[in-house]
Amino acid sequence: MTNLIAVVIDTNVLFTGLTKKGGAEGFIIDFWLAELIQVHVSNSLAYEYVDVLSRKLSPQRWLILKLLLGTLLNKVEFTPIYYSWRPTSPDPGDDLVIDCAMNANAIVVTSNIKDFQTAKTTLGLQVMTPKELVIQLAKNEQ
């Protein structure tokens, strides 16, 4: 997989993309499944995905989406965390995303830009909204 945009998907984008029809988050899940982006995930972030989805979804819905999450996780580049930048975000879950993105040299895709401002400013972390990523991918196709 060369020349693909390297990204780390925040849990809020994953949740919205799996549970709501349409929207940029849904396109990102489609791009992920089609391997049109290179998604990086650390072990801790994968566990957070499972934890959040299993708590927030009904048991029936979780049963269905657990299979899809497994498929998505089979299409990632697992990124070991050699160095941690914690605490950088007001949300400890976002620190998992920051650590993964910094170790993978990848862009964070999130719907919650404000919790990543400190990492963006102090660490030079690249952060995009789902809509910005979809626009960037469309430009790359031209």
N, C-alpha and C positions, 0 to 999 in steps of 0.2 A: 504494500500500500504506500505508494509514493505520491507526493504532492497533495496529500489530503490535509485539510485544516485539522490541527490537533486541538481537541477540546476536552474540557472536564464539564460534565453536565451536573448542575446543582440539583438537589433532590426536588426542589419546587418545580423545576422544568420537567423532570421525569414524571412526577405525579400528575401535573396538568396534562402533559402529552399523552399519558396513558388513560386519563379519565374523562377528558373533554374532547368533543368532536371539533375539528377545524383548528385554526389558529397556528401560530408559529411553532408552538411547543409540539403539536402533532406532526408538523413537517419535520422537526428535528428527530423525532422518534422514527419517522419513515426514512430519513437520511441515514440514521444509525443502522436500521435494519438492512438497508441497501448498501451499507459500507461506503457511503459517499463522504463521510467524515471519519476521522480517527478519534475515537472516544478513549480517553484514559481514565482508569479507575484504580484506586488503591483498595487493599483489602478492607480497610476501615470504612471507606466510602461505600463499597458494595454492601457491607453489613448495615450501614445507615439506610441505604435504599430499601433493603428487606425490612428493617425495623419500622420505618415510616409507613411504607405501603401496607404492611401487615396490621399496623395499628389503626390507620385511617380508613381502610377499606372494609366493607362488610366481609364476613368470612367467605361467602359465595364468590364475591367479586375478586377477593384476594386469591382464591383457588385458581381462577381463570388467569389473572394477571401474573401470578407467580411463574407460570410457564413462559409467558412472554418476557418477563424479566430475565429468566434463565437464558432465553435465546439472545437477548440483548447483551447479557454479560459474557456470552460466548463470542461476541464480536468486539471485544475491547482489548486494549493493550493494558495489561495489569502493570501498574507502576509502583515499584517499591519506594517507600519513604525513607530516604537516606538522611534527610534533614528536615526538621520541623520549625516552622516560623510562629508557633503559638505563644501566647494568644495574640491574634491579629484582628479578629472580628468579635463583635459583641455576641455573636451566636457561635457556641463551640462546634456545632455541626458545620458551619461555614469554614471553620479552621481546617476541617478534613478536606474540603474542596480546595482551599488555598494550598495546603501542603501537597496535595496531588498535582495541582496545576504547576506549582513552582518546580517540583521534582521532574515533571514531564515536559516542562517548557511549553505549556499549552494555555489556551484561552479559556477562561471561566465563562460559561453560559448560564446566566441567572436572571430571574425576574426581580430579584431583590438587590439591585445595584448598590444601595446605600451601605449595606453591611460589608461591602468589599472595598469601600473607599480608602480606608487606611492602607490595605495591602496594595491597592492600585498606586497610591501616592508614595509609600515608603519602599515597596518592593519592586515596583514597576510591573505588577501583575496586569495582564490584559484581561479586560472584562467586557462582555457583550450581553445585550439582551437577546432573547430568542429571535425577535424580529430583526435585529441587526445582523445576526448570523445568517438568517434566511436571505436577507438582502445581499450580504457578502457572497454567499454561495451562488446566488443568481447572477451576480456580476462576474464571478469566476467562470461561469458557463458560457458567457458571451464571447 
